Amino acid sequence: MIVETFFFLFFLFLVALPILGGISLLILSFNSSSRKIAIFLLCMACILLNMGFLLTVPTNGLDLERYFNTIHEMSALPTFRSLINFWQVNLQYERTNLLFTLIEWLVSRTQYFTLLPFITTILCSFFIMYPFLDLSQRYKDKRKIILFFAFISFFLVGYGWMASTSRWGLAVTSAVFVDYIYFVNIKKKRFSFILLLPILFHIGSIVEVILALYAVFIKKTNFLKLILVSIPIWCYLRYSSNQSYSSQLSSTYSVYSQLNTMTNVYSTGVGTLNFNGSVTMIILYCTVLLLVFMVLRDICVNKKSNMEKSPAAIILLFQINCLLILMLVGKSDILNRFVVFPAIFGLLYESINIKKVSIKKWGGFMLSFFGALVYEIIMIKQFQFVFSPVQLLVSNLITIFHSIQVY
């Protein structure tokens, strides 16, 4: 009777305060002893945590406004065949984003276009949190520190950024997810096709995918092999960045053409950052650099002292993504999308390899946490919602559903 009463009261809590309830479920998922229950709780937490994005209002300058315009055009397409025709003729340089286009079309079947950022952030949240949840099931004695590092990673990706850039958000977070799933759990070459998933969301993730596939088929990497795979990619990035944007627009809508255009546009930056934008990126870069240096130091120390080592796959992913960042230096917006990768895989390494935490190291982790939190707050503040942030936190499900904007 007591257990039944507890679950009933907890259910009422979720209905009355879904966002706060989502945070509670997230914490519970990392403390569940059953893997299936933990995954279920994580899914529910992602859904409830992102309820606020059902009430977002598109503003000038955000990608959401462009996505909503596309969804409005798609709403007139009655069949899947008409979507294919629209995809071939109208989407032009978005034609490679197969899965994202399908999500847009499904959302266009309704009047609630704000389902798009809602769906996007649910998927992105799950993609980022799952690797840490999986580690919490493997290393049950380190659940608290794993949850702490999971929050840092979640904030670094940018909760608001996931919803704003949708395609990029899905591409980046799905790359973290499939890389972890393959290299840590699967490790079989016949399943390496799952590493291609990020490209279906955004072709801009192709360099990361190439490096991941390289790590699959070249098991023993060394400096020379890394140089061999890096040089042609580096040369291509410089070549495409030097091509005139207008000449690429006049070319055919091939995948190669779209890739060239995307690289050209995102190399120089889609827009010029103002002072606030520059400060925001400085905060992100400093936080990532702090974490990377801490991880590099720990990897070197652990090798010398023969301490417990994390799976080699996580170290490999950390090294490969450090290389990715070095290759993208000078590529502006593309670098900004992937700069968090070494930090995320570094935190996965620290999650299971950390033993005693000195005051200095704990201070570094706390500093990175607050740096990531500040970045997250800035990303959220770019949005406008039907309610104020405080009202969102205390809104119940009925209020949220009644306030969804119709377009």
Secondary structure, 3 states (H helix, E strand, C coil): CHHHHHHHHHHHHHHHCHHHHHHHHHHHHCCCCCHHHHHHHHHHHHHHHCHHHHHEECCCCCHHHHHHHHHHHHCCCCCHHHHHHHHHHCCHHHCCCHHHHHHHHHHHCCCCCCHHHHHHHHHHHHHHHHHHHHHHHHCHHHHHHHHHHHHHHHHHHCHHHHHHHCHHHHHHHHHHHHHHHHHHHHCCHHHHHHHHHHHHHCHHHHHHHHHHHHHHHCCCCCHHHHHHHHHHHHHHHHHHHHCCHHHHHCCCCCHHHHHHHHHHHHHHCCCCCCHHHHHHHHHHHHHHHHHHHHHHHHHHHHHHHCCCCCCHHHHHHHHHHHHHHHHHCCCCHHHHHHCCHHHHHHHHHHHHHCCCCCHHHHHHHHHHHHHHHHHHHHHHHCCEECCCHHHHHHCCHHHHHHCCCCC
